Amino acid sequence: MSTSSAPVAWLTQEAYDRLKAELDHLSGPGRAEIVDRIEQARSEGDLKENGGYHAAKEEQGKAEARIRQLTDLLRNAHVGEAPADDGVVEPGMVIEAKVAGDTERFLLGSREVAGESDLDVYSEKSPLGAAIHGLRAGDSTTYAAPNGKQISVEIISATPYTG
């Protein structure tokens, strides 16, 4: 039994490689560049009125947060081929569904998998994702939106995301 509460994300090999390269850059050369900018700005004098120093420190905080996010994501990722093309709603599938009467198309899984795609992404932990996980084309359900409203969903199709 796992005691980790971190969600497991499904990633294509391409997405994993892209994110690993970003992590390697941020934790290596990227981190060194920011430290150099902080040192350069620090040498310019009074830190209270040094905009370059404060901007570099803010950038460092954002980079460190992204490093932690990527480290956790990659540590807990399931890397591999897209799920089987069996029509079952699961992470890594592109879902076409009628949600509250409107037809929507989205990826169930992680925003990181979709990369530069303009495809909407819903986590399998979201109210919608949790409600439809395991359903097939033709299945219907309802789920409670964060505002408490009941929303109807009918699955039209579920196909593997190919990137």
Secondary structure, DSSP 8 states (H G I E B T S, - for coil): ---------EE-HHHHHHHHHHHHHIIIIIHHHHHHHHHHHHTTS-GGG-HHHHHHHHHHHHHHHHHHHHHHHHHT-EESS---SSS---TTEEEEEEETTEEEEEEES-HHHHTT---EEE-TTSHHHHHHTT--TT-EEEEE-TTS-EEEEEEEEEEE---
